């Protein structure tokens, strides 16, 4: 089965949904993403291991998220 991903933000966290399971990370722990504009936050790509923001030179590994 191929994983399906969705990401979104609120004022303090980044969230990811992977095959119906939701995880999050506090944005305050990542200053470039915390201070990024909404447009910059939406300019990401997925890799087999995580999410990459080329313009911000930032990466988050899927395994690093806190899953509920």
TIRO-2110 file (N, C-alpha, C; in Angstrom, 1 decimal):
// TIRO-2110
0.8, -1.2, 0.0, N, 1, A
0.0, 0.0, 0.0, CA, 1, A
0.9, 1.3, 0.0, C, 1, A
0.6, 2.2, -0.8, N, 2, A
1.3, 3.5, -0.9, CA, 2, A
0.8, 4.4, 0.1, C, 2, A
1.7, 5.0, 0.9, N, 3, A
1.3, 6.0, 1.9, CA, 3, A
0.7, 7.2, 1.3, C, 3, A
-0.3, 7.8, 2.0, N, 4, A
-0.9, 9.0, 1.5, CA, 4, A
-0.6, 10.1, 2.6, C, 4, A
-0.1, 11.2, 2.3, N, 5, A
0.3, 12.2, 3.2, CA, 5, A
-0.5, 13.5, 3.0, C, 5, A
-0.8, 14.2, 4.1, N, 6, A
-1.3, 15.6, 4.1, CA, 6, A
-0.7, 16.3, 5.2, C, 6, A
-0.3, 17.6, 5.0, N, 7, A
0.3, 18.4, 6.1, CA, 7, A
-0.5, 19.7, 6.2, C, 7, A
-0.5, 20.3, 7.4, N, 8, A
-1.1, 21.6, 7.6, CA, 8, A
-0.5, 22.2, 8.9, C, 8, A
-0.8, 23.4, 9.1, N, 9, A
-0.2, 24.2, 10.2, CA, 9, A
-1.3, 24.9, 11.0, C, 9, A
-1.0, 25.1, 12.2, N, 10, A
-1.8, 26.1, 13.0, CA, 10, A
-0.7, 27.1, 13.6, C, 10, A
-1.1, 27.9, 14.5, N, 11, A
-0.1, 28.9, 15.0, CA, 11, A
1.1, 28.3, 15.8, C, 11, A
1.0, 27.1, 16.2, N, 12, A
2.1, 26.5, 17.0, CA, 12, A
2.6, 25.2, 16.6, C, 12, A
2.0, 24.5, 15.6, N, 13, A
2.4, 23.2, 15.2, CA, 13, A
2.3, 23.0, 13.7, C, 13, A
3.1, 22.0, 13.3, N, 14, A
2.9, 21.4, 11.9, CA, 14, A
2.3, 20.0, 12.2, C, 14, A
1.3, 19.7, 11.4, N, 15, A
0.7, 18.4, 11.5, CA, 15, A
0.9, 17.6, 10.2, C, 15, A
0.9, 16.3, 10.4, N, 16, A
0.9, 15.4, 9.2, CA, 16, A
-0.1, 14.3, 9.4, C, 16, A
-0.8, 13.9, 8.4, N, 17, A
-1.7, 12.8, 8.4, CA, 17, A
-1.1, 11.8, 7.4, C, 17, A
-0.8, 10.6, 7.9, N, 18, A
-0.3, 9.5, 7.1, CA, 18, A
-1.2, 8.3, 7.2, C, 18, A
-1.9, 8.0, 6.2, N, 19, A
-2.8, 6.8, 6.2, CA, 19, A
-3.8, 6.9, 7.3, C, 19, A
-4.3, 8.1, 7.6, N, 20, A
-5.3, 8.3, 8.6, CA, 20, A
-4.8, 8.5, 10.0, C, 20, A
-3.4, 8.4, 10.2, N, 21, A
-2.8, 8.6, 11.5, CA, 21, A
-2.2, 10.0, 11.6, C, 21, A
-2.5, 10.8, 12.6, N, 22, A
-2.1, 12.2, 12.7, CA, 22, A
-0.9, 12.4, 13.6, C, 22, A
0.1, 13.1, 13.2, N, 23, A
1.3, 13.4, 14.0, CA, 23, A
1.5, 14.9, 14.0, C, 23, A
2.3, 15.4, 14.9, N, 24, A
2.6, 16.8, 15.0, CA, 24, A
4.0, 17.1, 15.5, C, 24, A
4.5, 18.3, 15.3, N, 25, A
5.7, 18.8, 15.8, CA, 25, A
5.5, 20.3, 16.2, C, 25, A
6.0, 20.7, 17.3, N, 26, A
6.0, 22.1, 17.6, CA, 26, A
6.8, 23.0, 16.7, C, 26, A
6.3, 24.0, 16.1, N, 27, A
7.0, 24.9, 15.2, CA, 27, A
8.1, 25.7, 15.9, C, 27, A
7.9, 26.0, 17.2, N, 28, A
8.9, 26.8, 17.9, CA, 28, A
10.3, 26.1, 18.0, C, 28, A
10.3, 24.8, 17.8, N, 29, A
11.6, 24.0, 17.7, CA, 29, A
12.3, 24.2, 16.4, C, 29, A
11.7, 24.8, 15.4, N, 30, A
12.3, 25.0, 14.1, CA, 30, A
12.0, 26.4, 13.7, C, 30, A
13.0, 27.3, 14.0, N, 31, A
12.8, 28.7, 13.8, CA, 31, A
12.5, 29.1, 12.3, C, 31, A
13.3, 28.5, 11.3, N, 32, A
13.0, 28.9, 10.0, CA, 32, A
11.5, 28.7, 9.6, C, 32, A
11.0, 27.5, 10.0, N, 33, A
9.6, 27.2, 9.6, CA, 33, A
8.6, 28.0, 10.5, C, 33, A
9.0, 28.3, 11.7, N, 34, A
8.1, 29.0, 12.6, CA, 34, A
7.9, 30.5, 12.1, C, 34, A
9.0, 31.1, 11.6, N, 35, A
8.9, 32.4, 11.0, CA, 35, A
8.6, 32.5, 9.6, C, 35, A
8.5, 31.4, 8.9, N, 36, A
8.2, 31.4, 7.4, CA, 36, A
6.8, 31.9, 7.2, C, 36, A
6.6, 32.5, 6.0, N, 37, A
5.3, 32.9, 5.6, CA, 37, A
4.4, 31.7, 5.2, C, 37, A
3.1, 31.9, 5.1, N, 38, A
2.3, 30.8, 4.7, CA, 38, A
2.7, 30.2, 3.4, C, 38, A
3.0, 31.1, 2.5, N, 39, A
3.4, 30.7, 1.1, CA, 39, A
4.7, 29.9, 1.2, C, 39, A
5.7, 30.3, 2.0, N, 40, A
6.9, 29.5, 2.1, CA, 40, A
6.6, 28.2, 2.8, C, 40, A
5.7, 28.1, 3.7, N, 41, A
5.4, 26.8, 4.4, CA, 41, A
4.8, 25.9, 3.4, C, 41, A
4.0, 26.4, 2.4, N, 42, A
3.3, 25.5, 1.4, CA, 42, A
4.2, 25.1, 0.3, C, 42, A
5.5, 25.6, 0.2, N, 43, A
6.4, 25.2, -0.9, CA, 43, A
7.3, 24.0, -0.4, C, 43, A
6.7, 22.8, -0.3, N, 44, A
7.4, 21.7, 0.2, CA, 44, A
7.3, 20.5, -0.8, C, 44, A
8.2, 19.6, -0.6, N, 45, A
8.1, 18.3, -1.4, CA, 45, A
8.2, 17.2, -0.4, C, 45, A
7.7, 16.0, -0.8, N, 46, A
7.8, 14.8, 0.0, CA, 46, A
8.9, 14.0, -0.6, C, 46, A
9.6, 13.3, 0.3, N, 47, A
10.6, 12.3, -0.1, CA, 47, A
10.2, 11.0, 0.5, C, 47, A
10.9, 9.9, 0.3, N, 48, A
10.5, 8.7, 1.0, CA, 48, A
10.6, 8.7, 2.5, C, 48, A
11.4, 9.7, 3.0, N, 49, A
11.7, 9.8, 4.4, CA, 49, A
11.1, 11.0, 5.1, C, 49, A
10.6, 12.0, 4.4, N, 50, A
10.0, 13.1, 5.1, CA, 50, A
9.6, 14.3, 4.1, C, 50, A
9.7, 15.5, 4.7, N, 51, A
9.2, 16.7, 4.0, CA, 51, A
10.4, 17.6, 3.9, C, 51, A
10.5, 18.2, 2.7, N, 52, A
11.7, 19.1, 2.4, CA, 52, A
11.1, 20.5, 1.9, C, 52, A
11.7, 21.5, 2.5, N, 53, A
11.4, 22.9, 2.0, CA, 53, A
12.7, 23.4, 1.4, C, 53, A
12.8, 23.4, 0.1, N, 54, A
14.0, 23.9, -0.6, CA, 54, A
14.4, 25.3, -0.2, C, 54, A
13.4, 26.2, -0.3, N, 55, A
13.7, 27.6, -0.1, CA, 55, A
14.1, 27.9, 1.3, C, 55, A
13.7, 27.1, 2.3, N, 56, A
14.0, 27.3, 3.7, CA, 56, A
15.2, 26.4, 4.1, C, 56, A
15.6, 25.5, 3.2, N, 57, A
16.7, 24.5, 3.5, CA, 57, A
16.4, 23.8, 4.8, C, 57, A
15.1, 23.3, 4.9, N, 58, A
14.7, 22.5, 6.1, CA, 58, A
14.1, 21.2, 5.7, C, 58, A
14.3, 20.2, 6.6, N, 59, A
13.8, 18.9, 6.4, CA, 59, A
13.2, 18.4, 7.7, C, 59, A
12.1, 17.6, 7.6, N, 60, A
11.5, 16.9, 8.7, CA, 60, A
11.3, 15.5, 8.3, C, 60, A
11.8, 14.6, 9.2, N, 61, A
11.7, 13.2, 9.0, CA, 61, A
10.3, 12.7, 9.5, C, 61, A
9.6, 11.9, 8.7, N, 62, A
8.3, 11.3, 9.2, CA, 62, A
8.4, 10.7, 10.6, C, 62, A
9.5, 10.0, 10.9, N, 63, A
9.7, 9.4, 12.1, CA, 63, A
9.8, 10.3, 13.3, C, 63, A
10.2, 11.6, 13.0, N, 64, A
10.4, 12.6, 14.1, CA, 64, A
9.1, 13.2, 14.6, C, 64, A
7.9, 12.9, 13.9, N, 65, A
6.7, 13.5, 14.4, CA, 65, A
6.2, 12.7, 15.6, C, 65, A
5.4, 13.4, 16.4, N, 66, A
4.7, 12.8, 17.6, CA, 66, A
3.4, 12.3, 17.1, C, 66, A
3.1, 11.0, 17.1, N, 67, A
1.9, 10.5, 16.6, CA, 67, A
0.9, 10.2, 17.8, C, 67, A
-0.4, 10.6, 17.5, N, 68, A
-1.4, 10.4, 18.6, CA, 68, A
-2.0, 9.0, 18.5, C, 68, A
END
